[in-house]
Amino acid sequence: MINLKILYFFEKNRDEILKNKEILSILIYYILLFIIDYSGIIDLYGQNIVRRAINMYRRTDELNYQKRLKPYCEKYDKILDENDLQRLQSIKIPNNYDMHFLTRKNTITHQCCDNYSEDEKKIIKDISEIIKQKYEKKINKKLYYLESNKATIYKYIGNNSQHLWHVDPFNISEIYNVIVCIKKKGDISPLQCKNKIGNGYSINFEEGDAAFFNGGTTVHQVPPNNDPNSERTVLSIAFTSNEEISKNKNLSNNMCTYIEGGSNYLNIFKIFLTIFLINLILTYISGINNLSYNFIIIYFIINLIIAKYIPYYFDIGLGTGRPSSFYHNIIILVGIILSTISIKGAIIFFTYFLISDVFFFKRWVEYD
């Protein structure tokens, strides 16, 4: 009873103090969120977990990454022999589908190496070394494993399986990716890449074929196909030509590895729960639910304009330096609304990250 009286007293005084003071209410929300953000208590691999999730989705926003493109993507025939393929095909892949996203569905992700047997770990290690040596010879550069080698097997099932146009995390050309087809059934989808002028082209796979590419600076996709019985199983590995980068744990541990390509439902739930609890507490303290929808929608539109046009046209020496599109920011907002179960809370929560991407110190928010 005492607790309820305290809460009622707080709400009454909060509403009286903040009545007709919309900006003050938002500032209180932002200040509290900044304290959480800057403290690092919700960091994932050195970056705020929410910001990392937003940045992962922005891999699909061409406006966000277009200035960092440096395409490289080509086929390598028969990088593996029949013995290598048989060893890889012996690895047991789970039947659990990844969580569907807007651009990625009907896939299964089996990331090395927590759920691999000792023999399977050895297979990945041996095959990775074979591929690395051939990759080095192809590009005439020394390659290094990332600190944590997250070699991953992906399985695309049916004609609706897809991973539409995107770039990988870390938009730097020193990351060298390889995709190897280790098993195919039916008419599988190709890997498609875009060249310097934005034209797409396809790399079609037979078992043992590979594609070498810079995933972080090359726009690529796996489109749907016409065969409902198709199964496309590939091995994905990333190397780097920069020894210093190879020692950076945050380059091998990112949001994609944290959610294991969408197959780790528990970690996905943790992200949603984190957003829900933070907004619930900050909304209660700041009283932003008392803001009118007219005010909050206009405020959001202003932030959309700032997030798109200031980084696009001006180098102010702050923020990420990356513009973001109206469409993709609205999609992110929808995701946050689903996480917070609050339209007003989601808008204020998300605008904090829009503003920080433009006006915070680079060292706080910049990413490659």
ABEGO torsion letter per residue (X at the ends): XAAAAAAAAAAAAAAAAABGBAAAAAAAAAAAAAAAAAAGAABBGGBBAAAAAAAAAAAABAAAAAAABBBBBBBBBGABBAAAAAAAAABBBBABBBBBBAABBGBBBBBOAAABBAAAAAAAAAAAAAAAAAAAAAAGBBBBBBABBBBBBBBBBEAABBBBBBBBBGBBAABBBBBBBABBBEBBBBBBBBBAAGBBBBBBBBBGBBBBBBAAABBBBBBBBABAABBBBBBBBBBBABAAAAABAAAABBAAAAAGGGABAAAAAAAAAAAAAAAAAAAAAAGAAABBAAAAAAAAAAAAAAAAAAAAABBAGBEAGBBBBAAAAAAAAAAAAAAAGBAAAAAAAAAAAAAAAAABBAAAABBX
